[in-house]
Amino acid sequence: MPLPLPDDASAGPELAAEYAAAREREGRVMAILRALGPRAEVVRAFLELADAVLYGPAALGRRERELLAHTTSEANGADYSAGVHATLLSELGDAGDHDEALRAFARRLTLAPAEAEDAVAALRAHLSDAEVYDAVAVVGLLSLANRSALATGITVEDDLP
């Protein structure tokens, strides 16, 4: 039996406020926020980290960060997240010079975390240290999101209008 997802009826006041803010921002409550559980502080912290890692100013470009998010989600078999990030990636334009190196890094760090040092060394051959730090942050964030999505079995049908 899957974990029950919080909804408007079961959300406490603080979580309900997070859901209301999500509706204002996105027009819906994405299922990934529900998959994080009933604690508003966890949802809030995840949103702040996601904003900084994926959307905020960074050495690594927005498109490259989205490519890492998509590849990490695919490697984890997290269909919900892979679909979300595939859509965002398609909106950000054509392939970049370092796409294959970024994909290889995301897959290796996700599927063989014990090889992290080698994965970082391989990526440093293509990117600056600041860009590699950004890449590590994206893969880490998506690993958290993917595990929450997989553990709860969310789909796009679990988004709340």
N, C-alpha and C positions, 0 to 999 in steps of 0.2 A: 504494500500500500504506500503510495507516494506521500511525501510531506504535504500537509495542507498549505496552500498559499494564502498569505494574508490578503484580505480584500477590504472594501469600504466598510462592510458590516463588522469585521473583526479587528480592524485597525484601531489602536488607541489614539488619543488626541494628537500626539506628536507624529505618529506615522501617517495619520490622516492629513496632517499639515504637509508632510513630505509628498504625499500623493497629490494633494491640491496644487502644490508648486510644480510637480511634474506635468500635470495637465496644462498649467499655464505655459510652461516652457515648450512642451512637445505635443500638446493636444491629447495626450493619453498617459497612462502609467505603464511603462514598458515592463514586461514580465520579469526582466532581470532584477528590477527593484523589488518585486514581490518575492523572487527566489532568494533574496538576501535575508528574508525572515521578518519577524515582527518588531525588531529593535530599530527605532527611528535613527539612533545615533550611528548604527552600522550603515544604513542607507545613506545618511548624510555624509559620512566619511568616505564611502565608496564614490559618491557623486563628486565630492571635492577632489579626490585622487584622480578619478577619470577625467575631470575637467583639466587638471594640471598635466596629466600624462598624455592624453589624446588631443586636447583642443587648445591648450595654452601655448605660450611662446616656448620654443624649444630649438635646439640645434638641428634636430632631425625634422624634415618637412612633414606637414600634415598628411600628405598622401602616403609617404613612407611609413608613418606611424599606423595609418589605417591598413596598409599592406601587412604589417606585422600582426596587427590585431586579427585580421582575416586568416592569415596563415596559422597563427597559434590556435585559433578556434577550429580550423580544419584538422590540424594535427591532433587536437584533443577529441575530435569527433563530436564537437558541440555544435549541432546543426542550428540551433536558435542563434547563437552568437555569430557563427559563420555567415548566416543569411543576412543578419543586420549589417555586419561589416563588409560583406560583398556589395550590398546596395550603396553604402557610403563610399566605398572604394571606387565604384563605377562612376560616381558623381565627381570624382577628383581628377580625372584626366588619364592621359596615356602613361605607358610604362616609363620607368626611370632607369638611370644608368646602373643602379645598384640593386635592382629588384631581386635578382637571383641570389645574391649574397645575403640580402635581408631575409628572404624566404628560407634559405638553408639555415641561417642562424636561428630563426624562430622555431623551425622544426627540430633542430638539434637540441636547443635549450629546453624545449617542451618535452621531447620524447626521451632524451638522454641527459637529464640535469647533472649527472656526475661528470659530464664532458663540458661543463660550462666554461672552464678556463680555456679549453681548446676552441670552443665556439666563439668566445670573445676574441681570441687571438686571430682567428680567421676573419672575423668581421673588421677588426682593426686594420687589416690590409686594404680595406675599401673606404673606411670612414674615420672621422676624427674621434678622439676619446669622448668628447661631449655627445656626439651622435650615438656612439655605442652605449653610453649611459642611458640615453633616451630609449634605445632599442631594448635594453634590459628591463626598463620600467614598463614598457608596453607589454612585453611578454609576461612579466610578473602580474600585472593588473589583469590581463586576459586569462591567465591561469586561475586566478581567484574567481573571476566571473564565470569561466567555463565550468569550474567544479560546482559552483552554485547552480548553474543551469542544468548540468547533468544530474546532480543529486536530486533535483526537484522535477526533472523531466519537462521543463517549460517548453512551450511552443508559442508562436505568434498569437495563437488563439487565447493565450493567457494574458495578453495585454489588456488593460482595463481602459474603456473609452473615457 
